[in-house]
Amino acid sequence: MKKIFVFLAVGIVLLLSAGVFAFSGDLSGGNKNSGGLEKDVEDFVKNVVEKKSLSENDVESVKQVSFTELPKNVDLKNIDDTNLALYEINMDGEKPVFVITVSEETFKKTLSSEDYKRSFLNFGTKETVNGSGFLETATGVKTSFEKGYVMTRSGSITAMSTNLEIADEGNSEKIEIVIYKNGEPIGFGNSMVADSRGVVKDYDVLSYGTVGFEQGDVISVYVKSDGNILWKDVITMVEITTSD
């Protein structure tokens, strides 16, 4: 942001809000105040005032002031007004307070940012398996190269976790839990070393967009063992993220 030069008369306070404060609400169909602002934007500006140790209860009105039509006692130069706005706040029994913070347009954009949704595909088995094999879905049906969860929306695989039990003494060989998409491994999964009897676990995360899928793709999970390792009681969760 460009430098801000401020020349103020006595009794005028300029507040510079460096960030966007947390907000919960809906701007759709909001009522406007006498100054032409959406009610939620007015409340947001009042919140800025409150955080500057001024009483919100003393605020009589809030209105936006054009940077090209500033009051004579306020002179702002070299300010980047692309995402900022100047608001005049009339205080009870006091001279006006001027607040520079995000513009109404920018504020609305922060509320309308894309909302990603996460859900989980559950896989597992109660059986004791020697070697490798596909896991079952939550319905108890064993997946395969063709069988699995059918994706109803496009999105990404963003995380995976596994908890399983090694049923013998182990031999320090590796067990991989591999995600298949349409019968092909996607190159992402969990990995554990079977070096002793007992429960082992692993989890991994991915950024959205790294491993994508389309509507109609089939997701299944396969346990790959390097040797004849006995394993059982597998619980695997695959996190998927969609934008709608």
N, C-alpha and C positions, 0 to 999 in steps of 0.2 A: 504494500500500500504506500502511496506517496505521502510525503510529510505533510502534516497539518499545522498551519499557522493560525493562531486564534488571538484576536484582539477583543477584549471584553470590557464593558463598562462596569463600574462598581455595582454589586447587587445581582449581576447576571452570572449564573453558574452553567458551565458547559460540562456535560458528562460524556465521556467516550467509552462506549461498550466494546470491549475487545473481542468478545465472542458471542455465540448464540446461547441463550439460556434454555434449559430444558422446558419443554412445553407439551401438554397433552390436550388435544381438542380437535375440533373439526371446523374448517373454514367454510364449508359448503352451506350457502344460504344464511350466513351469519348476518346479524343486524349491524347497521352502521351507526356510529355516534354522530353528534351534531357537527363534528369536524370532517365527516365523510370517511372515517376509518372503520374498517371491520372491527366488531366488538373484541374479537380475539387478538387483533393487532394492538388495540388500545390497551388491553390487559397485559400484553407482552411488554409494551413500553412502560407501563406502571411497574411491572416487575423489575425492569432495569432501574427505575427510580428507587424502588425499595432496597435493591442491592447496593445502592449508593448511600444508604443510611438516611434517606428521606422518607417521610411517612406517606404511604399510598393513600391514606385517608384524607390527606390534605389536597389531593389532586382534584381540581374542579373540572378541567377539560384537557383533552389532548388533540392536537391537530398537526398535520404534516405541513412543513414550510418548505417552499422551493429554494434550492441553493442559489437561484438567480434573483430571488426576491427576499433577501435576508433583512432582518431588522437593522436599523442604522447602528445600533450598539453591538452588533455581532458581525465580524468580518472573518470569513473563512477563505483561505486561498490554497491553491494546489492540492485540493482534496479529490480523491478518487470516489466519485459518487455513483459508480456503476452498480454497486451492491449496497450502498448506504443511503440513508435518508435522515433528514433533520426534522425533529418533532418539537413543537412548542407546547410546554406543559404549564398551565396556569394553576398556581398554588394558592391555597386559601390564605389571604392576608399577606402574601409575599409577591415579589417580582417574578416574572416568568422564568422557568427553567428550560433550557434547550438541551435536548438529548440527541446525540448522533449514535445510531445503531443500524441494524440491517433494515433494508427497505421492505415495504409490504410485499413486493413481488418476490424478493429473495426469501422472506419469511415463509411465504406460501410454498416455495419450492422445497424448503426443508421438511415440510409436512407431507408433500406429495411424492417423496422419494420412493423408489421401487421397494416393495415389501416382499422379501424372500421368505418362503415357508419351508420348514423342515419336517420330514416324517421318517419313519424307520421301517425297514424290511427285516422281519425276524426269521432267522434260520437256526437249525439245531438238530440234535438227535439224542436219544437216550441209549442207543445201542452201543455195544462195544465193538469197535472196528479194528481189524488188523490190516494196516496198509493205508490205502487211499479210498476216497468215496465222496459222493455228493451228500450234502446236508438236506434236511427236510424243511419245508415251509412251516409256518405257524399252524397250518391246517393238518399237518402230519403227512403231507404228500412229499415224497422224495423228489428233489429237483434233478435235472439232467441237462444235457446239451440243448434240449428242446423245451423242457418243463421248468417253470419258474414264475416269478411275479412279472406280470405284463404292465409296463409303464403306461399310465393314462395321460401324462403330460410330459413335455420335454423338460430336461433339467440336468443336474449334475450329481454324481456320487461325491459326497464331501467328507465322509468319515466311515470308519469300520472298527468294531471291537469284537474280541473273542475271549471266551473263558472255556477251557476244556480240561479234562483230567487225563493224565498219563496213567494207564492201568498196569504197566509193568515197570521194571527197574530202569528202563530207558537205555539208550546207547549213544547219547550226545548227538543224535541226528536231528535234522531240522524238519519241522512241520510247518507247512504253509497253508493258509486259508485264502483261497483265490476266488475273486469275483469273476464270473463269466457273463458276457453280454452277447446274446444271440449265439451261444455256443463257442465264443472266443474269449480267452483270458484278456482282461483289460490292463494287466500290468500293475494292479494295485491290490494289496491285501495285507493280512497279518502274518507274522512269522514268529515261531517259538522254537526253542531247543528242548528236545526230550531227553534230558540228562538224568532225570530221577522220577520216581513215582510221585504223583500228586497233581495238584491243580496249577495250571500255568495260564497266563493271560497276556494280551497285547492289544494295543489300540493305535490307530493312525488317522490323521486328518488330511484333507486336501482343500485347496482353494477352489471356490466356485468357478466352473468353466474349464477345469483341468481335464476331468473325465466326464464327458457328457453322454446323454442318451436322448433318444427321440421317442415320441408316442409309438407304442406298439413293440418296443424293444423288450426282450425277455431277460431278466436278471436271475441268475442262479449262483450257488456257492459250492465250491469243491475243496475238500481237504486233501492236500497232497503230502504224502510221507516219503522221505528218502529211503526208508527201510521198512522192516516189518515191526512197526511200533503199534502197540495196543493203545487206543484212545477211546474215550467215551464222554457222555454228558456234556455235549458241546452246546454253547449258547453264543450265537453270533448275531450282531446287529449291524445292518448297513444303513447309514444315514443318506437320504436323498434330499436334495434342495431344488425347489422349483420357484419360478417368479410369479406364478399365478395359481 
